Amino acid sequence: MFLFLSYILYRYSGKILLRWYRAEKVASLENISKKAEISPPDMYLFDHPLPLIFTVGTGGRYAVALSSEAMDMFDKSELEILFAREIGHIKNGDVPLNTIVALFAGSFAAVSTLALWGAPFMGFGQNYDSAPRFIRFFSMGLVAPPAALVAQLLVACSREHV
Protein backbone atom coordinates (compact mmCIF):
# COMPACT_ATOMS: atom_id res chain seq x y z
CA MET A 1 0.00 0.00 0.00
CA PHE A 2 2.79 2.40 0.95
CA LEU A 3 4.66 1.68 -2.29
CA PHE A 4 1.51 2.28 -4.32
CA LEU A 5 0.89 5.64 -2.61
CA SER A 6 4.54 6.55 -3.04
CA TYR A 7 4.35 5.82 -6.76
CA ILE A 8 1.16 7.87 -7.13
CA LEU A 9 2.72 10.80 -5.27
CA TYR A 10 5.92 10.53 -7.30
CA ARG A 11 4.11 10.34 -10.61
CA TYR A 12 1.43 13.00 -10.03
CA SER A 13 3.02 15.36 -7.49
CA GLY A 14 3.58 18.01 -10.16
CA LYS A 15 -0.05 18.07 -11.23
CA ILE A 16 -1.19 18.09 -7.60
CA LEU A 17 1.09 21.02 -6.77
CA LEU A 18 0.03 23.04 -9.80
CA ARG A 19 -3.64 22.49 -8.91
CA TRP A 20 -2.94 23.41 -5.29
CA TYR A 21 -1.61 26.80 -6.41
CA ARG A 22 -4.31 27.15 -9.10
CA ALA A 23 -1.57 27.75 -11.66
CA GLU A 24 -2.54 28.68 -15.21
CA LYS A 25 -0.48 27.66 -18.22
CA VAL A 26 0.80 30.76 -19.99
CA ALA A 27 3.69 29.75 -22.25
CA SER A 28 6.39 27.28 -23.12
CA LEU A 29 10.08 27.92 -22.53
CA GLU A 30 11.33 26.98 -25.99
CA ASN A 31 14.27 29.37 -26.50
CA ILE A 32 16.15 28.47 -23.33
CA SER A 33 15.36 24.76 -23.60
CA LYS A 34 16.72 24.62 -27.17
CA LYS A 35 20.08 25.83 -25.88
CA ALA A 36 20.00 23.15 -23.17
CA GLU A 37 18.89 20.53 -25.72
CA ILE A 38 15.86 19.36 -23.75
CA SER A 39 12.16 19.32 -24.56
CA PRO A 40 10.57 22.64 -23.58
CA PRO A 41 8.77 22.68 -20.24
CA ASP A 42 5.44 24.45 -19.88
CA MET A 43 5.32 27.68 -17.91
CA TYR A 44 2.60 28.27 -15.34
CA LEU A 45 1.71 31.46 -13.50
CA PHE A 46 0.03 31.52 -10.07
CA ASP A 47 -0.93 34.17 -7.52
CA HIS A 48 1.18 34.22 -4.38
CA PRO A 49 2.46 37.08 -2.19
CA LEU A 50 6.03 35.69 -2.22
CA PRO A 51 8.37 35.58 -5.23
CA LEU A 52 8.46 31.83 -5.96
CA ILE A 53 9.70 29.79 -8.89
CA PHE A 54 9.88 26.01 -8.96
CA THR A 55 9.95 23.09 -11.36
CA VAL A 56 7.70 20.04 -11.14
CA GLY A 57 7.19 16.95 -13.22
CA THR A 58 8.49 13.48 -13.96
CA GLY A 59 9.02 11.28 -16.96
CA GLY A 60 10.12 13.99 -19.38
CA ARG A 61 7.07 16.22 -18.88
CA TYR A 62 8.09 19.18 -16.77
CA ALA A 63 6.55 22.50 -15.85
CA VAL A 64 8.09 25.66 -14.43
CA ALA A 65 5.77 27.59 -12.12
CA LEU A 66 6.26 31.29 -11.41
CA SER A 67 4.39 33.39 -8.87
CA SER A 68 2.86 36.70 -9.89
CA GLU A 69 5.02 38.45 -7.28
CA ALA A 70 8.20 37.11 -8.92
CA MET A 71 6.89 38.23 -12.31
CA ASP A 72 6.42 41.76 -10.95
CA MET A 73 9.69 41.84 -9.00
CA PHE A 74 12.15 40.75 -11.70
CA ASP A 75 12.80 42.26 -15.11
CA LYS A 76 13.00 40.24 -18.33
CA SER A 77 16.72 39.42 -18.14
CA GLU A 78 16.48 38.33 -14.50
CA LEU A 79 13.51 36.10 -15.34
CA GLU A 80 15.52 34.49 -18.13
CA ILE A 81 18.27 33.73 -15.63
CA LEU A 82 15.75 32.16 -13.26
CA PHE A 83 14.24 30.09 -16.07
CA ALA A 84 17.71 28.98 -17.19
CA ARG A 85 18.44 27.85 -13.64
CA GLU A 86 15.23 25.81 -13.52
CA ILE A 87 15.97 24.29 -16.93
CA GLY A 88 19.42 23.39 -15.59
CA HIS A 89 17.69 21.48 -12.79
CA ILE A 90 15.63 19.62 -15.39
CA LYS A 91 18.67 18.77 -17.51
CA ASN A 92 20.66 17.54 -14.49
CA GLY A 93 17.80 15.31 -13.29
CA ASP A 94 17.32 17.19 -10.03
CA VAL A 95 13.51 17.37 -10.22
CA PRO A 96 12.77 13.63 -9.84
CA LEU A 97 15.52 13.33 -7.23
CA ASN A 98 14.05 16.17 -5.17
CA THR A 99 10.61 14.55 -5.43
CA ILE A 100 11.96 11.27 -4.06
CA VAL A 101 13.86 13.06 -1.27
CA ALA A 102 10.72 14.95 -0.25
CA LEU A 103 8.78 11.69 -0.25
CA PHE A 104 11.31 9.99 2.05
CA ALA A 105 11.59 12.98 4.38
CA GLY A 106 7.80 13.26 4.55
CA SER A 107 7.54 9.55 5.33
CA PHE A 108 9.96 9.94 8.21
CA ALA A 109 8.05 12.94 9.53
CA ALA A 110 4.72 11.09 9.26
CA VAL A 111 5.84 8.80 12.08
CA SER A 112 5.09 11.51 14.65
CA THR A 113 1.57 11.95 13.27
CA LEU A 114 1.03 8.20 13.40
CA ALA A 115 2.18 8.25 17.02
CA LEU A 116 -0.31 11.01 17.81
CA TRP A 117 -3.23 9.16 16.20
CA GLY A 118 -2.13 5.85 17.71
CA ALA A 119 -1.92 7.28 21.24
CA PRO A 120 -5.61 6.62 22.11
CA PHE A 121 -5.14 2.95 21.18
CA MET A 122 -2.22 2.74 23.61
CA GLY A 123 -4.29 4.05 26.51
CA PHE A 124 -3.48 7.74 26.15
CA GLY A 125 -5.59 10.53 24.78
CA GLN A 126 -8.16 11.63 27.35
CA ASN A 127 -9.03 15.33 27.33
CA TYR A 128 -6.96 16.06 30.43
CA ASP A 129 -4.03 13.88 29.37
CA SER A 130 -1.03 15.64 27.88
CA ALA A 131 0.62 12.36 26.88
CA PRO A 132 -0.39 12.45 23.18
CA ARG A 133 1.31 15.80 22.75
CA PHE A 134 4.36 14.48 24.57
CA ILE A 135 4.41 11.36 22.39
CA ARG A 136 4.18 13.47 19.25
CA PHE A 137 6.93 15.86 20.31
CA PHE A 138 9.14 13.00 21.46
CA SER A 139 8.68 11.00 18.26
CA MET A 140 9.20 14.11 16.14
CA GLY A 141 12.38 14.81 18.09
CA LEU A 142 13.59 11.32 17.25
CA VAL A 143 12.50 11.36 13.63
CA ALA A 144 13.18 14.92 12.43
CA PRO A 145 17.00 14.90 12.67
CA PRO A 146 17.43 11.73 10.57
CA ALA A 147 14.87 13.02 8.05
CA ALA A 148 16.75 16.29 7.72
CA LEU A 149 20.04 14.42 7.41
CA VAL A 150 18.66 12.18 4.65
CA ALA A 151 17.37 15.21 2.75
CA GLN A 152 20.66 17.04 3.16
CA LEU A 153 22.78 14.08 2.08
CA LEU A 154 20.67 13.24 -0.95
CA VAL A 155 20.48 16.80 -2.27
CA ALA A 156 24.00 18.15 -2.30
CA CYS A 157 24.59 21.89 -2.43
CA SER A 158 26.72 21.38 -5.52
CA ARG A 159 23.56 20.46 -7.46
CA GLU A 160 22.22 23.94 -6.78
CA HIS A 161 24.92 25.64 -8.85
CA VAL A 162 24.28 24.98 -12.51
N, C-alpha and C positions, 0 to 999 in steps of 0.2 A: 504494500500500500504506500509506504513511504517513498519507494523508488518511483512508483507511478506518479505521485504528486510532485516529486522532484523533477521528473521529466516534463510534466505539464508546465510547471513553473519555469523551467529552463527554456522550453520551446516557445511559450507565449508570454513571457515576462515583459517583452517590449510592447506588445499590443496592450497588455494590461496597464502598463505605466502610461502609455500615451492616452488611453481612455481615462485614466485617473486624473490626468491633467487637462482633459478635454482639448487635446492638441488638434489643430487643423493643419492638413497638408497644404503647403503653400508653394513648394518648388522642389527641384531636384538639383543636387550639387554636381553638375556634370563637368564644369571646367576644372575644378580642383581634383576631382576623382580621375579625370583623364591623365593628369600629370602623375598621379599615384598608381595608375594602371589597375584600377579596381572598378567594379560596377558602381554607378552613382547611387548614393543613398538618397532617400527622400528627406525633405526638410519639413519639419513641423513647427508651428508657432503656437504658444500657449500663454495665457495670462498668469502672471505671478509677480509679486512685489519685489522679488530678488532677481538679480541677473544670473540666470542659470543656462547652461548648455550641457547636454549630455547625449550620448549615443546609445541606442538600444538595438537589439535584433540578434538573430542567430541564423545559421545556415545560408549565409550569403545575402540575406535581405536585411538591410540595416536602415535605420532612420536617425537623423540628427534632430534633436528637439531644442528649440531656442525660446527663452521666455521673452515676453514683450518688453520687460525692463532692460534686458540685455540688448535688445534691438534698438531701444532708445538711447542707451548709454554709450554704445560703441559706434564709431563711424565705419564706413565701408571697408577700409583697409584692415582695421582691427577685427572686424567680423570675418574677413577672409582668413586671417591668421587663426582665429578660433576654429573655423571650419576645417582648415588644414590640419590643425592639431587633432581634431576629432577623426578626420579621415586617416591620419597616422595611426590612431588607436585601432581603427578598423583593419588597416593593412597589416599591422603587427599582431592581430589576433587577440587584442586585449579585451574586447567586448565580451566574447563568450567566457573568457577566463574570469573576468570580474563578476559575471553572472553566477558562475559556479562558486566563487569565493563568497559572494553574498548569501548564496543558498546554504553553504556549510556554516557560516557564521550565524545566520539566522536559526539554523537547526540547533546549534549549541545554545543559543540564547533562549530558545523555546523550552529548554529543560526547566527553567525557573517558572515559567507559566504553567507547565505540566505539574510542577510541585505545588503551586498555589491551588490549582483545581483538584489535585489529588489529596490535598490536606484534609477535607471533610471525610474522605474514605479511610484515613488513618486515625480518625478520632479527634481531629482538630477542626476548628472552623465555627464554633459558636460565636454569637454576636459579641460577647465580652472577651473572647479569646484572641490574643494578639499573636498566637503561634503561626497562623498562615502567613502573616506578613513577615515574621521572622524567618520562616522556611523559605519564602520567596527571596528575601534579601540574602540569606545564607547561600542558597543554591545559585543565585546570580553572582554572588561574590566568588563562588567556586568556578563557575562556568565562563564568566565574562573575560577573565585574563587569557585563558587558552583560546577562546574565540578570537580575541583581538590579535593574539600572537599568530594564529593560523592565517588570518586576513593579512597581516603585515608581512608574513613570510611568503605567501603566495603572490602578492602583488608588490613587487619590488619597486622602489622609487626610480630606478633606472628606466622602467617602462614608461614613466611619466614624461620623460624628455625625448621627444621624437626628433 
